Each structure stands twice: as C-alpha cells, then as structure tokens.
C-alpha cells in the first residue's frame, strides 16, 4: 500500500501512523509532510528508526525552500516517480 503523509509532523503523531505501515508498503512525504525529513529533527529520527520505506516529493521540498535542510537519508522522488509508486502499490491511503 502507498501511504501519503501531507501534514506537518509537528502537529500529528507520526509514530502512531508508522504502526499501521508494513515493511512492504511505502510512505511518501508530500506537501507539509516533507517537514518530517528535516535534518536533526525528531520526526526524521523516528522515520529512520522504523522499517518503513520512506521517500519525499522533491517538488514539495523545493516549494518550501527546504533543499539545504532536507536529509539526504530520505530519497527524493519526482511526480513521475509518484505515479510509478501509485501503480506499483495499487492501494493508497492518505494521512
């Protein structure tokens, strides 16, 4: 399943969300959800400590001016990659 997370991790408990996601699923950070990938942040460490594959939409990172502060440990994907993920994971759940 493809999970998209679009809210600031500073307003939602990302730990609770991670409990529902299986290792074969994918979590895509979009919109304000990309804030979870900021270096030296609790949400980033929470994501990296999980077994969940995580990636982030690079256009949303750029739109928020976060390129220099975004962790290189989370892969960035394009809109075309987003479509590929949606095809690969036939079910989608938006947070």
C-alpha positions in Angstrom: 0.0 0.0 0.0 1.2 3.5 -0.7 0.7 5.9 2.2 1.0 9.6 1.6 1.6 11.9 4.6 0.8 15.6 3.9 0.6 17.3 7.3 3.3 18.8 9.4 4.8 16.1 11.7 4.8 18.7 14.4 1.0 18.6 14.5 0.4 14.8 14.0 1.9 11.8 15.8 4.0 10.2 13.1 4.8 7.3 15.5 1.1 6.3 15.5 1.0 6.4 11.7 4.0 4.2 11.4 2.3 1.4 13.4 -0.1 0.9 10.5 2.5 0.7 7.8 4.1 -2.7 6.9 7.7 -3.1 5.5 6.3 -3.9 2.0 4.4 -0.6 2.0 5.8 2.8 1.1 5.4 6.2 2.9 5.6 9.2 0.6 6.0 12.6 2.3 4.1 15.3 0.4 3.1 18.9 1.0 3.9 19.9 4.6 4.7 16.2 5.3 8.2 16.8 3.9 9.0 18.7 7.1 9.4 15.2 8.6 12.6 14.9 6.6 14.4 17.9 8.1 17.9 17.2 9.4 18.3 17.0 13.2 14.6 16.6 13.8 12.7 14.1 16.0 10.4 13.1 13.1 13.3 12.3 10.9 14.9 10.1 13.6 11.5 8.4 14.1 11.2 7.7 10.4 14.8 6.4 10.1 14.3 4.1 13.1 11.3 2.4 11.5 11.5 -0.4 9.0 9.2 1.5 6.6 10.5 2.6 3.2 10.1 6.4 3.1 10.6 8.9 0.3 9.6 12.5 -0.3 8.3 14.5 -3.2 11.2 16.7 -4.4 8.9 19.4 -5.8 7.3 19.9 -2.3 10.7 20.2 -0.7 11.8 22.8 -3.3 8.5 24.7 -3.0 9.1 25.1 0.8 12.8 26.1 0.3 14.0 23.1 2.3 16.5 21.6 -0.1 19.6 22.5 2.0 17.9 21.3 5.3 16.3 18.1 4.0 18.0 14.9 4.9 19.9 13.0 2.2 18.9 9.8 4.0 15.4 10.1 2.6 15.2 9.6 -1.2 13.5 12.3 -3.2 11.1 11.4 -6.0 9.6 13.3 -8.8 5.9 13.5 -9.8 6.6 10.8 -12.4 8.0 8.6 -9.7 4.9 9.3 -7.6 2.8 7.9 -10.5 5.1 4.8 -10.6 4.6 4.3 -6.9 0.8 4.6 -7.3 0.9 1.9 -10.0 3.2 -0.3 -8.0 1.1 0.0 -4.8 -2.5 -0.5 -6.1 -4.0 0.7 -2.8 -3.5 4.2 -1.5 -4.1 5.8 1.9 -3.7 9.5 2.6 -2.9 10.9 6.0 
